[in-house]
Amino acid sequence: MKDEQLLDFSGRVALVTGASRGIGEATARLLAACGAKVVVSSRKMEGITPVAESIREAGGDAVAIPCHVGDSEAVDQAFEQIHADFGGLDVLVNNAATNPHFGHIAETPLSMVDKTVEVNIRGYFYMSQKAAVSMRERGGGAIVNTSSINGERPAPYQGIYSITKAAVISMTKAFAKECAPWKVRVNAVLPGLTDTKFAAALTSNERMLNMIMPLIPMSRIAEPEEIAPAIAFLASDAASYITGACLPVDGGFLA
């Protein structure tokens, strides 16, 4: 394949979860700009409809399909619709996540533990299962999981979130090994602090920022558009011999 075609997703169907805003939205827009038929997904239809519409207005190909990744029935329904409309899936970006508790790990309510595990571990796992089987039927594909630098270095007062993101790293490697014979590659990105609504509890807190910024060699927060290219790369033919990799996109935080 020619070098200029390595980031060409023409004819490929890509599902991006958590795509109503932030990293998911930026990734959906980039994949569409590279030629993919993008399924923009999040829990609520009203959050993803404007994203899909604006992608189409820009000349891309996108549809909105709501899905709560922690609900297995909702996941089943989403994949049934994808298969009915497109015949299967070529790329999955597991990006939907939750972080409902900010506080001491020993005082984390079990209800918050259950909610975080439901989405960040169980949801990623089941989505990956469904996607891998679909990709096997199409001769291969790529899964990219959004983990976090917290998966490598747990952040204070984000204990259960950090634990689930560490699980995503392990899950990525496990799926990569077992799905390689199906020609399904599985990788992860580990974003650092990014300017999203999801991270607003940190980015809008001056005291927290004063603690975090000295730990980032590049001395700034990332934009979602700076994370999306790493995801697109790992999903593309440019990464055809990469599987099981966990790529930090963190301004040097983990260096």
N, C-alpha and C positions, 0 to 999 in steps of 0.2 A: 504493500500500500504506500502511496506517495506521502511524503511528510505532511503536505498541506491537508491531507485527508484524515490525519490521525485524530483530530478533534471534531470530525464530521459525524453527527448523529442522525443523519438523514435516514428515514425509514425505520427508526428505532422508537419504541414506546418506553417512556420514562415516567415512573411514579415518584413524586416527591411529597413526602408527608411533612406536616407542620409548615405548609407553604403559604400560609396566609400573610406572613410577614417575616422579617429578619433573614436569617441564613437560608431558610427554605424558599422564601420568595425569590431571593437573589439567585439561588441555584436553578429554580424553575425558569426564570427569565433567561439565564445564560444557556441552559440546555436547549431551550426553544430557539434561541438565536443561533445555535449550532445545528439546527435542523431537526431536533427531536420532536416527536408528538408527546407533549407533556401532560400528564395527569396531575393537576394541582389538587392537593388533598389537605384537609385539616378537619377538625371536629365539626365546625359549623359552615353551612353552605354560604351564609352571608359574608363570611370572611374570605372565602376563596373565589367567589364569583367575580369580584372586581379584578382580581389578579389574572384570572384566565381571560377575561374580556380585554384587559390592557395588553396582554401578550398577543392576542389575536389582532388587536388594532395596530400593533407594531409589526405585523406580518408573520407572526409565529403561529404554531398549531397547538392549542391547549384546550382542555376540558376540565371542568371542576367536578370532583367526586368527593363528597364528604365521607369521612371515616374516623372514628375514634379507635386508635390502634390498640387500646387496652380492651376493646370489646371484640371478642373473636367472631361473633356473628356479623358485626359491622365490617370486619376485615373480609370475611367470606363473601359478603354482598359486594364489596368494592372489587374484589378480584373477579367475581362472576360478571360484573359489568365491564371490566377491562377486557376480559376474554370475549365477551359478546361483541363489544365495540371494536376491538383492535386485534383479537386473536391471540393475545398473550402479552408478555412483558419482557423487555430487554434490559432495563435498568431500574433498580430500586434505590432511592435515597432515603434511608431511615433517619429522619431528622426530627420528627415530633418528639417532644420530651416535656417533662414537668418537674418542677422544683418547688413544691408547696410549703416546705418548712425551712426557715432560717433560724437556727438556734442551736443550743448545745446538743450534741449527739445523744447524751444520756437522758435528755428530756424530750426527745422526739416522740410524739404520739404515734402509737402503732397504726392509727388510721392514715397518717401521713406516710409511714413506711409502706403500707399496702398500696396506696395510691401511686407512689413513686415507682415501686417495683412493677406494678401493673402496666404502666406505660413504658418506662425506660428499659425494663428487662423483658417481661412477658410479651409486651407489644412488639419490640424489636425481634424477639425470637420467632414469634408466630408469623410476622410479616416476612421474615427471611425464609422461613419454611415454605410459605406459599409462593414467594418469588422464585426460590431456587427450583422448585418443581416445575413452575411455568417456564423458566428459562431452559431447563433441561429439555423440555419438549420442543423448544425453538432452536436448540443446538448450542446454547450457551448464553451468557449475559454477565452483568456486573451488579454487585450490591455494594453500596458505600454507606457505612454507618457514621453518624455524627456522635462521637464520644466527647471527650473534653480533657483539657489538661488536668482537671480534677481527678480523672481516672488514673493518672500517674502520681499526682501529688494532691491528696485530699485537702480541700480548703476549709478553714475554720468555719464552724456553724453551717456547713453544707455537707454534713456527714453522710446521710443516706443518699443524697444526690451523687456525691463522689463515689460511693460504693457501687451504685448502679452504673456509673460511667466506667468504672473499672471492669465491671461485668461485661459491658459492651466490648471492651478491648479483648477480653478472653473469648467472648462469643464470636467476634470477628475472626480470630485465629482458628477457632474450632470449625466454623462453617467453611473457612478457606480450605482447610485440609480435606474435609470430607466432600466438598462440592467441586474440587478441582477436576476430578474425573468427568464431571458433567460439563466442563468448560465454563463453569460459573466462578468468576473471581469475586472475592469478598475482601474489602479493605475498609479502613476507617480514617477519618480526620479527627484531630484533637484541637479544636479551636481554643485560643486563649480568650481573654476578656474582649467581648465584641459589643459594639453599640447597638443593642437590640432591646426591645421591650422586655424580653425574657431576663436580661441582665440588668434591668433598670435599678433593682435594689442595690446594686453595686455601683453602677456608673453614675447614679444620681446622689450617691452618698460621699460627700467630700472627705470625711474621715477615712472611709474604706479606700477611696482612691489614693489618698496620701500614703496608705500602707502598701497598696498594690503596685503603684507606678514605679517605685524604685526597683521592683523585682523584674520589670520588663525591660530588657536591654534597648529595645527600640523606643521606649519611653512614650508610648501612646496606645490607645485602644484601637482595635481593628474595626473596619467597616464590614458589614455582611458581604459586600461585593469583593472583599479580599479573601473570604473563605470559600466562596462559590467556585473559583477556578481550580482549587485543589480538589474539590469534589468532582468537578467535570473531568479533570485529568485522570483521576483514579477510575472513573467510569468509562473512559475512552480507550480507543485502540492504542493510544500513546503509552498506556500502562498495561499492554497485553501480556507482559511477563511479570506482573506485580500482583501478588495475592497474599493476604495475611499481613499486610503492612498497616501500620498505624502512624499516620503522618501528622506531627504537630504543626499547627499554623498559629503561632503564638507570640511572634515578635521576639523570640529567643528565651521565653520564660523557662522552658525546660532544658535549656542548653547547659 
